[in-house]
Amino acid sequence: MAMTQAERSAKAAGKRQAAQEEELRLRVRPGTKQALADLMAWAELEEQGEALTLMIHHLQALGPAVAVRFLTPPRHEITVSENVAQKLEAACRRQGTRIGSDLIRDFGDSQNA
């Protein structure tokens, strides 16, 4: 007699529990999804889980000295041009002057009340 869907699900759950499987969830943006799709195409893999599992195990096999290079996020260097720096400084001075005059006006109003 064929198993019911509930029986098949229970059997699968028992196998996952015996193997100590744990579900990991990963939210990604389009660029990361595309990078994974490219890697899977290069390796002719169809399952995302298989690709991620293989990558984790191969990276771990490289050892900490090499693997850490691949696990270090890229740092973006921000450079501000002289023109932008001057505009920022001017805006800061205007804002400081406005705040200062607001404080003087507010303080003067409270003294006169």
N, C-alpha and C positions, 0 to 999 in steps of 0.2 A: 504494500500500500504506500502511496506517495505521501511525503510529509506535507503538512500544512505550512503556510507562510510563517505562522507563529513558531512552529517547531524549527523551521530552518533558521529563523532569526535567533532563537534561543541557542541552537547549536553553534551558530557563528559567534554569538556573544560569549559562549563558553570557551571556544577556541581562542578568542581575543584575550579573555581573562587569563587563560592558562599560559599564553605567550607573554603576558604582562604588557600588552599593547596599550598605548595611550594616545588619544587623539590630540594633535597639536593644530591650532588654528593660526592662520597667517593672513593678515589683511595687507594687500599691496596696491600700489598705484600703477597706472598704465605702463610706465617705463620699466618697472620691475617685472611686471607680468610679461612684457615683450622680451626682456632679457632672458627670462626663464624659458619662454617659447623658443627663442633662438638656440639656447643651450640644448633643449630637448630635441630640436630638429637636427642639430649637429651630431648628436649621439643617437639619433633615430629612436628616441624614447617617446612613448605615448602617454604615460601616466606621470602626473606632476609629483605625486608622492614618491614614486620610484626615483625620479630625477633628484628630488631634494634629499632623499635617503642616501643615494650614491654620493652626492656632493658632500654631505656631512661626513660620511665615513672616509672618503678620499682626503678631505681637508684635515680631518683628525689624524689620519695616517702620516701626514707631512710632519707632524710634531709641532710643538708650540713656537719654536723660533721662526718657522716658515709660515705656519697657519695664521699667526697674529698679523702678518702683513696683509692678508686677505680680509681680516676682520677689523681692521682699523678704518673707520669712516674717513672719507676724503675731507680735508679741511679747505674751505674756500678762503682765499685771500681777498680782502676788500681794500681796494685802493681808491682814494678820493682825489679827483683832479683838483688842481689849484683853483680853477673856476668854481667848482662845486663847493670847495672849502670856503671860499670868500662869500658865496651866497649863504651858506649855513651860518657863518659868523655874523653876517649882516642881519639875518633873520633872528638870530639869538639876541643880538643887541636890541633890535626893535621890540622883541618880546620882553626883554628885561626892562626896557624903558616903560613899556605899557604896564607891566606888573607893578613897577615902582610907582608910577603915577596913580595907578588904581589904589595902591596901599596908602599913599599920601592923601588922596581924596577921601577914602573910606575912614582913615584915622582922623582927618580933619572934621568930617561930618560927625563922628562919634564924640569929638571934643566939644563941638558946638551944641550938641543936643542936651 
